[in-house]
Amino acid sequence: MEGCSSDFNRALAIVRNAKLPHPDGQLLESFLAYDHGYSSSYMLSKCSTSVDMAAFLSDWKELIAMFFCEDPIRQVLDKRIVADIKRRDGGRCCITGLGNSFLDPLVVVPIFLGIGSRIDVSLHEMLGAFLGPELRDWVLAGTASQTIHRNCWLVRKSAATAWSQGFFEFSFSKSSECFVAATIIRGPGLPPIAEKLLSLRYTSLKDHSASGMDTPDVFALKVISRFAKAIRWSCVAREIAQKISRAPSKPYPTSRQRFLFTERLTTALLVAWRRVPTSLRIQAYRALAILGAYIYGSNCSMKVQQLPFGMYLKSTSTEWHEGLANEYGALELVRSHTHIPVPRPLDLVSNSRDSYLLTSRVPGHRLGACIDALDDQEASTLIRDLQRCLVELRAIPKTCAPEYAITNALGNACYDHRINAALNYDEDRGDFVGPFVDEEEFNKTLRCGALPDVVHRSGHKIVFTHGDLNMRNVLVHNGRFSGIVDWENSGWYPDYWDYTKAHFVTKLKWRWLNMVDDACKELGDFEDALQTERQLWQYCF
C-alpha cells in the first residue's frame, strides 16, 4: 500500500507541475481519482516527458469519449419490459428516489450502452489501468447488452440525461447497497435534478416486486461512476472551447449617471423607511423572507435569504448581533474608501430575540458554483481583480479605537471562526474575542498549549482584511469578477490573515488556492505564516 501511495503522489505531482491548460490537468487527475495501484503506476510508466504526457492525454480523451453518450436518451419501448422494471424498482427513480412527475416523468432506459467491441485494442491497457482488470474484462466482454433487465432501470428523464453526462456517481458498500452523490464539478448548466442531490443518498437496488427479477447490474453502475468525473471534465472542456470561440465577456456594466440617481433615490427612501417603527420593519422583513423563499428557494446558508426587489436579508439571534453590526459598518467603510463592488447596507434592526441585516444584491454567482468552467484567461483576470481588491482594502485607514491594533471593523472584539477554533468556549465571552492591543497579544491567543514553540512572529503590518475570502463570498458574472459579500468577519488583522484564512477554509480545491497564491504574492511573502498556521490547525479540530 505504501508503494501505491508513493506512486500516486508522484503521478499527481507530475500532472500538477506540468501546468497544463485548464481543464486538461483535471482530466488527467480524473484518471488517478480511483487509484488502486494500477492507474498511477501506469501513468508513471508512460509519462516521462511532456511529449509523452500529450500522447497520454490524447488517448485518455479518446477513451472517455467512448463512455460519453451525446445522443438523446434511448427509452425502452417494450411495454412488457417497462412494466417489469417499474414493478421491480418500486415506481421511483433509482438515482434520486423521486416519484413520477408530469414535467419530468419516470422512464425506463439502459444503464450502460455496450461499447466493448468499439474500443481500440491500443486502449485496452489504459482501460484496465483505470478500471482494474475485473471491470475492464466486463466492459470488453459486452455483457451489458446481453441482459436487458440487468441493464435497465427506472429513472426520472432529466436524471437519465444527467447520468449520461457524469453528474451522478454510485459507490457500493455491499452487493446491492450503495450511496448516490452528485459529482462535485461545477459550471454553468448544472441541471436542477443534480442540485436536488448535493448530499449522499443511501439506496438499495433490490427487487421491490419480490418476483426474483434481475436487479440493476452493479458492474454497469461502477463503470459509469468511475468515468463520471472524467466525463464532467470533458463537458467542461467543451463549454470552455465554445466560450472562447465567442466574444470575450465584459465586466458587469455600470452607468455612473444611473448609479448616482439610484443612490440618491435609495438614500431618500431609506431615510423615510427607517422612521417606521422597528417592530413593523421586522414584520415586513419576515414577510419578504417567506416570499423570497417561495420565489427563489432557500439559500445555501440558513441565515441568508434572497428577497424580491434586489435585496438580501441576513438574520441571526441577538447573541450574534455584533457580527451583523460589524458587517454593516464594514460595508459602509469599504464603499466609502474603495471601488470594490459590495452590497449596500440598507438596514440593521433587532428585537429581544433576533437581529436582521438588509442589504442590496450584488449581481453574479458564487465563484464556487462556476470556478471549474472558467477558462485560463478568465482565471488570470479574476486573479488581477482580486489583487486589486486586496490592495484597496489594505489602504483603508484605521480611525476607530486607536488604542487597539487588532479589532473588527468597528474597533470592537473580533468575530472569527479561526480564532474561536483555538480557544475553549467561554460563555461569558461568547464568540467575540479581543480587541487586541498589539500583534503579540493576538499571537498569544492563537497559540496552542500542545505546541508551545509554534507561534507567529510579531511585526506584521496591520491592515483592513475581509477575513473570510473563499469561493462562497467571491462573486462572478459571465466569467468576470463582480463583487465580494459576507463581511461579518472583517477588521484590522496582520497582513497575512486573508491569505492564511483562505487556506484555512479551503484545503482541497487547489485551483482556487493557486488563485489565492497568485493574488497575494505581490503583497508579501506569507509562506512562513501559513506553515505556522498549518501546524496550529492540527490542534484546532
N, C-alpha and C positions, 0 to 999 in steps of 0.2 A: 504493500500500500504506500510505503514511503517513497518508493521509486516512481509510482504513478503520480503522486502529488508533485514530486520534483519535475517530472516531465510536463505536467500540466502548467506549472508555474513558468517553466522555461518557454513553453509554446505561447502562453499568454503574453509573456514579456516580449517575445519576438513580434507578435501581432501589434501590440500597443506601441512598441518602439518604431515600427515601420511608418507610422503617421500617414496611414492610407486615407484617401478621400472618404468623407462620410457618405454612405454608411458601410463602405467595404470592410472597415475594421470590425464593425459589429457583426457583419455577415460571417467573417472568419471566426469571431468569438462564438457565434452560434454553433459552429462546428465542434467547439470544445465544451458546449454547455452541458452535455450529458457524459462527460468524460468517464470512462470505465476502464481505463488502461489502454484502450485502443486508439482513440482519436488523437490524443496529444502525441503519443509516440509515432503515429502515422504522419502527423504534420511535421514533426521534427525530422523524420526520415526523408521527407520530400522537399522541405524548405530550408535550404542553406544559403540562398542568395535572393535578392529582390526579384530576379527573373523567375526563379522557382516559385516564389510566392504569387506572382502574377498568373502563372500557369495553374497553380493550385486553386486560386480564387476563380479562375475561369471554369475549371472542372466542377468546382463546388456550386457555382451558379447554374451550370447546366444540370447538375443532379437535382438541385432544388426545384428547377422548372418542371421536372418530371412529376413532382408531387403537388404542384400548384395548379388547380383547375380553374381556368378563367371562364369556361363555358357556363351557361345558365344551369341551375340545379336540375339534375335529371330525376324527376319524380317517378316513383314506381306506379304504374297504372293498373297492374293486375289487381282486380278487386279482391280476389281471394287472399293474395299476399298482403295487401293493405289491411284487410280486416284482421288477419292473423297478427300482424305487427302491432296494430292498435291494441288488441287484447293483451298481447304479451307485455307491452310497455306501459300498460295501465292508463292509457289515454292522456299521458303527459309527456312533455318534451324531455328527452333523455339528457339533454345538456343543461337546461335551465330549471327543469321541474315545473314549468308553467303549463297551464292547460291551453285549450283551443281559444283562438281569438278571431273575430271576424276580419280584422285588419291584418292579422299575422297568423294565418291558420297553421294547424299541425299538418305535416306532410310526411310521407314515407320516402326516404331517399337512401342511396348507398352510402356507407361509411367511407369506403375506400374504393377507388377505381383501379382494377388490376392493371399494372403497368410493367410487370416484371420482364416481359419479352421486349419491351421498348428501351430498356436501359442498356446502353452500350457496354460491352464487356470490359472496356478500359476503365469504367466507373465502378465495377463490382467491388474492387478492393477498397475504394473510398467509401462506398455504401456500407461495407462490413465494418470499417473502422468507426463509422459514425453510429450505426445502429447496433453493432455487435453481431456475431455470427448467426445467432438464432433468428433474430428479426430479419436480417439480410436474406437468409435462406427462405424465410416465409414469403418475403416480397418476390423473390426471383421465381419461386415455385408457382406463383399466380393462384394461390389457394383462395383468395378473396372472391374471385369471380366465379368460383365453383359452388359456393354455399350461399344461396340467396338470403335465407333467413338470418344467417350469422352476419352477413354483410349489409343488412338494412336496419334502420332504426326509425323511431318516430321523433321528430323534432319540429320546432317552430320553423317556418320558412326562412325567416331572417337569420335564425340560428344556423341553419344549414349553409347559408351563404357565408356567414361569419366563420364557421368551422372550416370551410374550404379556403378561406383567406388567412388562416392561422390565428384567429382571435381567441381560441379556446385550447386548453391543454388538460389531459386526463393523467392522473398519477394513481397507481394501483397499490393498495396495501395487501389485499388478498386477491384471489382469483377473480371475483366479480365486484368487490368493494373498492370504491375509488373516490378521489376528490376531483372536482372540476374547478378550474380557475380561468379567469381571463388572462391572456398573455399581456404582460405589462410592457408593451412597446406602443407608445402613443404618437398620435399625429392627427391631422385633420381627417374627418370621415370616420371617426370611431362610431360604430353602429350602436344605436340605443340598446340593442339586446345585449351587447357586451358590457355596457355601463351598468346593467342590472345584475351583473355577476362579477363585481370587483373584489369579492372576498371568496374564500374557499367554500365550495358546496359539496357536502358528502352525499353520495348516492350509491345505490347497489343495482347493478344491471342484472336483474333477475326476471324470471318468467312470472309475471303477475297473474297470468291465466291459469297457472299450475297445471298446464297441459303437457308438459315435457318438451315444449318447443325450444329450439336452439336460441340461446341468448346472443347479444351482440359480441362480435369477435374481439377479444381483448388485444390480440396482436394487431388488428387493424387500427384500433384506438391508440395503441402505443406508438405505432409507426408515425401516424399523422401528428400525434402530440409531440414526438421528437422533432419533427420538422416545423412545428408551429412558429418558433422564434425566427427560424431562417426564412420561412415564408413571409412573415410580417416584415422583416428587414428588406426582403425583395420588393414587397409592395411599397415600402417607404422609399426605396431607391427609384422606383418608377415615378412616384409622386414628385420627388425632388427633380428628376430629369425633366418632367413635364413643366414644373415650375420654372426651371432655369431657361427653358425654351420660350417662356412668355416674358412680357415686360417686367423689369425688376419692380419689387414692391416699394412703396414710398412710405415715409413716416406718416403717422396719423395726422390728417390735415387740421390746422387750426387757423382761424381768421382773427387777427388782432382786434379789428373793429368789432366783430361779432363777440369776441371774448370780453371786451370792455363793457359792451352793452349788457351782456348776460351777467357779468359780475355786479354791475350796478343794480340791475333788476333783482338779482338774488339777494343782495345786501338789503335792499329796501324791504323785500318780502320777509326776510329773516327778522329784521327789527320788529316788524308788525307781529310775526308769528310768536316770537319769544315773549310777547306781552300776554299771550294766552296762558292761563294757569297751568302749572306743571302737571297736575293730575289729568287735565284734558289732553295735553300733548302726549302723555304716556299712553292714554287710551287710544289716541289716533295712531301712534306708532305700532301698538299691538295689533290694531285692526289692519294696518298696512302690511304687517308681517304675515298675518294669516292670508291676506290677498296675494302677497308676493310668493308665499309657499305654494299657493294654488296655481299661480301663473308660471312661475319659474322653477318650482320644485325646491326641495330643501337644499341648502348649501352643504358643501363637504364639511364645513365646521358648524356644529350645532348652535354656536352663539352668533353666527353671522347669517343674515338673510337679505337677499336681493329684493328690493321694493320697486313698485312702479315709479314712474317719473324720474328715472335715472338716479336712484338713491340706494344706499345700503344701510342696514341697521345692525349694529353690534350690541349685544346685550350680555349682562353678567350680573351676578349677585353683588350687593353693595359692598361685600367683603373685598372685592377686587375693583371697586370704583376708581381707585387711584390709577389703575392701569389704563382705563378709558380716559381719565383726565389727562394722563401723560400723553396718550395718543393725540388727543385734541390739541394739546399745546404743541406737540412735535409737528403736527401738520401745519399749524399756523406759522411755526418757526421756519419750516422748510419752504413753504410757499412765499414767505417774505424775504428769504435770503438766497434762494436758488431758482433755477429754471426746471427743476425736476418735476415731471408730471405726477402729482399725488392727489388723492381725494381732497375735496374741500370740506372742512369740518362745519357742519350745519347746526348741530345742537348737541348738548350734553345735559341729560336730566337724570334724576334718580328719586326714588321714594324710599321708604323704610326697608324695602326688600330687594329691589332691582335697580340697575343703572343701565342707561341706554346712550349710545353714541350714534348720531345720524351723520352720514357723510354722503358726498356726491359719488357717482360711479366713474371710475376711470375706464375708458374703453380698452378692450383687449381680453386675452385669455391667459390663464396661469401658464407660466413657462413650462411647468412640469407636464402639462397636457399636450405640448407640441414640440418639446425640445428634440425629440427623435427625428422630426420631419424638417428641421432647419438644415439648409444646405451650408456648406463651409463658409460661403460669403456672408450669409445671414448671421452665422455664429460669430464671425470676425467683427461684423458691425455691432452686434449685441455686446461683445466684449468692450469695444471702444465706448459705447454708450454707458455701460456700467462703470467704466473707469472715470468717465466724465462726471457721473453722478457722485461717485465716491470723493472725487476732488472737490466738488462743490460742497458736499456735506462737511468735509473737514475744514472748510474755510468759514463755517458758521461761528461767530464769536460767542463766547460764554459770558453772559452778563448776569445770570442768576446765581445765587448762593456762592459768591466768590470765596467764601471761607472753605469750601469743599472743592476738591479736584474732580472726583468721580461721582456723578449724580445722574438722575434721569433728566428728561428734557425740561422739567420744571424746577430742577435744583433740589429735588427730594430723593427719597430712598429708591433704589434700583429694583426693577422687577424683571428678572432674567432667569430662565429655566436652567442655564448653565451654572449660575451662582447657587441657586437653590439645590442643585444636584450635589453640591459639595458640602451641604450643611444638613444637620439633623433638624427636623421640623420643630419650630418653636411657636407654640400657639399665641403667645403674647406678641411676638414679632410678626408672625404671618409669613407671607411670601415676598415681602418688601424688605430689602436689605440695604443698609447704608443710611445716608450717603457717606462717602469716604474722604477723609481729609487729604490723603495723598495716595499714590500708587502702592506704596509699601503696605499701608493698611489694607488696601484692596487685595494685594497678593497674599496676605495672611489669611484672608477669608477663603481664598481658593485652595490653600494648602490642604494636604491630606495627612492625617496622623500616621498612616502606614508608610508614607514616603516623606520623611522629614527633610530629606536633602533635595527634593524636587520642588523648586519654587521659581516663579518668574523673576527675572531681573527688573529692577526699577529703572526709571529714566526714559521711558517711552513718552512720546508726545501724547497728550490727552486731547482727543478730537471728538467732534459730534459723530455719532455712529447710529446706524439703523438698528443693529442689534439682533436681527433675525432675517438676514438676507438668504433666502432659499428659493426653490423653484415654485413654491406656492405664492410667494409675495412679489415676484417679478412678473410683470405682465407684458405680453407681446400682441401686436395687431398686424396681421398679414406678414408675419415673419420679422417685424421690426419692433424694437423696444417701445412700449407705450406708457409705462408707469411702474411705480413701486407702492405697495399697500402694506397694511398691518405694521403700525409704528409704535405699538404699546411698549416694546422693549427698548426703545431708543433713548439715547442720552449721551453723556460725555464719558468715554472709556479710553483705555490705552489704544494706540493706533493699530494694533494687530487684531482687535476684538472682532470686527466684521469678518476678517479673513478666517480666524480660527472658529468662529461660531458657524460659518458656512460649512466647514468640515465637520463640526460637531453634530449638526443637524442631518447632513447627508454624507454617507460613508461609502455608498455603492455606485452611485450614478457618476461615473468618472468623467463623462463628457461635461457635466455641469461643474465638477470640481476643477477640471482643466480650464474652464472659462473663468472661474474664480481666481485661479492661479495667475492667469494671463492679465486679468483686470487689475490685480493687486500688485503685480511685480514692479510697476513703476512707482509704487507708493512706499516701498521699503522691503527689506528682507525680513520676513516673518517666519522663516523656517524653524528657527530655534524656539520661538514661542509656540509654534504648532507641535513640535516634538515634546515640549514640556506639557502642553495641554493633553496630548495623547497619553502620556504616562498617568496624568491625573484622572483622565476619563475612565481608565480601567477600574477605578475605585468609586466612581460616581454611581454605578448601576449594579 
